[in-house]
Amino acid sequence: MPHEVRGVVARASGDPVTVETVTVPDPGPGEVLVRVQACGVCHTDLHYRDGNIGDDFPYLLGHEAAGVVESVGAGVSGVAVDDFVVLNWRAVCGVCRACRRGRPWYCFATHNASQAMTLADGTPLAPALGIGAFAERTVVAAGQATPVDARARPAAAGLLGCGVMAGFGAAINTGAIERDDTVAVFGCGGVGDAAIAGAALVGARTIIAVDRDPTKLEWAREFGATDTVDASSEDPVDRVRELTGGHGADVCIEAVGHPDVLRQAFYARDLAGTVVQVGVPAPDMALPEIPMIDFFGRGGALKPSWYGDCLPSRDFPVLIDLYLQGRFDLDRFVSETIELDEVEEAFLRMERGEVLRSVVTI
């Protein structure tokens, strides 16, 4: 029997979001129905609202979420009714060429629920990243619901669903940061700070936070940055080199998604160092102008990071365990908790850089 719930809908590009009645079907084969408890307000949702990702309006926004499984469809295994789950937007297929080669974090055929959630008049909704969790309930593919320890606070646990996992994974999975490495993180919002926290957790010797906002640099220190660079008043490349004995960092993480920042990260790394780009660029952006001799001569690696190259079934439970042990402070990412009807105002606070994460609690 379909469920009528409240959900946050973006009807047209750039228009303020509205809270509307959404019809959510019972789960079909391979699907689960989740009662959402918390969902973070992520920049990706703002990109959907503004039409920067697609034009499949109306969208049901929200994707960085945690909740409890209420029912499961036929053929579902690995997740059961009453499981506490973190939602993810990359349900791996298990059969594509990446999965068959033992690299499921690169899955090329990730999937979503096949049934549509709709407005009350039957208009189909496009769920953000295949999830649509700014709602009291949502239906997702079973592989998008990852069971974790139910003792975790939903407002914190849900952040693994996107930004925190992207940043942490960029540092640990993509960048392969190890004990005694030197690291520079360019952009200290939620993703960048998660990368800093990951680098600190594994014992990086020097962790340099680079941003133009003094408040964000203070946040970065709270997550484990050993040094900060205010890019509005000093050259970040020169300063990163100074802080690393003149060499540059072993790993530079670009968490902004801008060509100019990527260029800074490229030149701020040591010879044979690694640059990881996890910041999401606009569709019209191009790679920065870097002489090919520099690209060749500096060696190392330039690596984009897809969702922190994570495997949710492997990484989410581990990070929740670290959180419950007091070794990974997910609570620090939660700047405020809000209601469904406060999402539009939360977008404005996010744009002004006033919060790391606003989290809708339901």
N, C-alpha and C positions, 0 to 999 in steps of 0.2 A: 504494500500500500504506500503510495507516495507521501512524502513528508513536506509540509509547508513550513518554511523557516525564514528567518530574517537574514539578508545577505547584502554586502556592499557591492554595488553595481556601477560600472562606468559605461554610460550610454553613448557618449560621443567624444571625440578627441578634444582634450583640454577642458571639458565640462567638469564641474564639481561632481564628485561621486554622490550617490544616494543610497539609502538603506531601503530595500524593497523586499517584497515577498518572493521567495524563490521556492520552486518545487523540486525536490530531490527524490529520485526514484529509489526503490529498494535495489540492493546490489544484484547484478546479473552474474553470469559465469565469470569467474576470475576477478570479481570486484568485491570491495568491502565498503560498508557504510560507517563513517566515523563521526562521532559526536565531538566537535571541535571544542577544546578548552582554552586554547591560546593561539594567537597568530601574530607574528611580528610584521611591522610596517616596513617594507623593504623598498629600495629605489626601483627595483624591477616593477613593482606594482605601479609606481608613479610613471614609469616608461609606458606601461600598458595604458594607463589613463590618458596619457598625452599622445598616444598613437605612434610612439617611437618603436614599437615592436611589431605591430600589425594593425589591420583595420577590421578585425572580425568582431566589431562591436555588436551587441553589448557584451562586456566582459564581467565575469564574476571574479573579483580580485581576491588576493591573499594566497600565500603558498608556503610561508615559513611557520609551520604549525605543528601542534601536538594535540592529541586527544585520545578517546577511548573507542575501540571498535564495538559497534552496536549489533551488526549483523554481517554475515559473509555470504557470498554467492556460491554457486555450485563449483566444485573443483578447486576451491581455495585451500591451500596448505601453507604452513609457515606462519600464519597469523590467525588468531581465534577471537571469538567474542570475549569482551572484557579486557583484552590486551591493551596496555597503554602504549601508544605508538607515536613516533615522530614521522611526519610525512616528508617524502622526498620526490623530486621531479625527474628522477632517472631510474625508472623501473627497468632493470636489465632484462634482455630477452632470453639469454642463455644459449642462443643458437647462431647468432651472427658470427662473422669471421673474427671479431675481437674477442667475443665470449669463448669461441672454440679454441682460441690461442691462449686462453687463461688470463685474459686482460679485460675482465668484465667492466672495469671502471671506464673503459673506452667504448662501451656498447654502442653500436651504430643503429640500433633498432629499438630504443627505449619506447615505452608505450604508456598510454593513459586508459582510463575507463572508456568504454565504448558508448555508454548511455549518456545522453545530454541532461544536464540540469536546465531548467527553464524559468522564465518569468511566469507570473500567474496566468497571463494570457496565452501561454504556450510558446512564446518566443525563445528559441534556444540560446543559451548563454555559452560563451567561450571561457572556460576556467583558466585563470592565470597559471601558466606553466603546467597545465593539466590538472590542477588541484582545486582552486577556488575555495579557499579556507577562511575568508572573511564572511563566514556564515555559521549558523548554529550546527549544521550538519553538512557533510560533503560526501560524495561517492567517488572513489578512486580505484585504480587498479591495485590488486593485492600487493604487488611488488613495490608500490609507492608507500606502503605503511610498514614501517620498521619497528618491531617490538623492542622496547627498552625497559629498564628498571622503573617500576611504577612509583618509586619513592622520589623521583626527580620532580622538581617544580615545573609544571607545564609551561609557564611563561619563559623560563630559561631553556628548557629542553627543546621547545619548538624552534629556537634560533639555529639549531643544528641543520634545520631543513634547507637553509640557503646560505646566508651571509657568513655565519661563524664557521661552518664547514668549508666554505669556499676559501676563506682566509687561512684557516688552520691547515687545510689540505694543500694549499699553494706552498706553504712553508715546508710541511713534513713530507707530503707525497710527491709533489712536483719538484720542489726545490731540494728535497732530500737533505735538509739542514741537519747537521750533526753537532755533537759536543765539540766546543772550541772553535766553531765557525764564526766568521764575522758576517753580519747581516745588515742590510739597509732596507727599510720599508717606506715606500713613497706613497703617501696617502693614509691618514690615520683615522678613518671612519671605522665602522664596525668590521669590515673585511680586513683592513690593514691591522687593526688592533688584535684580531684573531690570529693573524700571521705572527704578530709580535709575541702573543701569548704562547703560540706553538713553539716558536724559536726559543723562548725562555724555558719552556718545559723540557726541551731536549738538551739544554745546556749550552746554547750558543754563547760565546765569550763576549762579543760586542753586538748590541742590537741598536741600530740607529733609526730613529723615527724622523721622517721628513714630512713637513706639512707647512701650509701658510697660515694656519689658525693656531694661535697660542693655546686655546682651550683644548684642541685636539691633541696637541703635543703633551699637555698635562695628562690627558687620558692615557696616552701612549706610555708614559712613565708608570702609570698604575698597572698596566698590563705587562711590564717587564722591560721596557726600553731602557738601555743604559745611557743613551745620549739622545739629544734632540737637535734638529736643524730647522730653523725657521726659514723656509724657502722664499719668504717675502722680503727678507733683508740680507741674505747671504747666498752665495752660489752653492747649491747642494752637492754638486760634483766635487768641487774643491774641498768642501767641508767633510764629506764622507771620506775622501782620500786622507785628509789630515787625521781623522779619527781612526784610521786603519793603517797607520804607519807609512802613509804615502802610497799604498798599494791599491786601495779600493776594496770593496766588500767581496767576500766569497759568493754570497747570494744577494741579489737585489730583487725586491718584489715590487712590481708596479701595480698599485691597487686603486688607481684613479681612472684609467681608461682614456688616456690622452697622449697623442704623439709626442708632444714636448716632454712629458714626464717619462715616457718610455725611452726617449733619447737620453735624458739625464740618467736613468737607471743603467742604460747600456754603458755609458762612459764612467759611471761610478763604481763599476765592478772591477775586480782584480783580473789579471790575465788568466784565461781559462776558467773564469768564474761563470756563474749562471744568472740569467735574467728570467724571471717568471712574471708573465703578465696575467693578472687575475681581474684587474679593472675592466669593466665592460665599455668598449668604445661606442660612439654613435655610428650608425651605418655609413655616413658619408666621410668618416675619417680614414686617412691613409697612413701607412707606415712613415716614420720620420726619415728625413734625408740623412743617410749615414753612408759615407764612402765605402765602397765594397772592399777596399784594402783594409779599412778598419774592421769591417765585419770579419774578414778572413784573418787578419793579423792578430786580433785579440783572442781568437779561439773561444773555447767554452761553448755555452749553449744558450739559446733563446727559446723559451718554452711557454706557450699559452697553457693556462690551467683550466680545464673543464670541471667546474663544480669541485675544485680542489682535488681533481682526479680521485674522488672518493668512491668507495663501494659502501653504500649505506648499511648493508647487512653486516659488514665488518667494522666500519668506523663509528657508527652512531652508538652502539652499545659500549664500545671502549671509552669514548669521550664522556658518556653519561657516568660510567664507573669512575673515571678520573674526577668528574664533577662531584660525585657523592663522597669521594675520598678527600675532597678539599684541595685537590691538586690542579684543577682547571676551573676557574671562577666564572661560570656562565652567568651567574646572577649579576655580575658587574656590567654586562652588556645591556641589561634592562634599565633604561632611563626612566620609564614611566609605564604604568598600565592604564589603558583607556577602554571606552565602550565602542561598540560598532559604529555609532553615529558620530564618533570623534575622529574618524580616519582622515577626512579632508583636512582638518586642522593639523593633524599629525604630519601630513605631507608637507605643510608649510614649515613646521618646526624642523623637519628633516632637511628641507632645502636650505634653511638658514643655519644649519650646522649646530643646532641647539641640543640634539639628542644623538645617542648612539643607536638606540632602538626604542621606539614606542611599541608596546605590545597590547593588542586587543585581547582581553580576557572575557570569556563567555560562560 
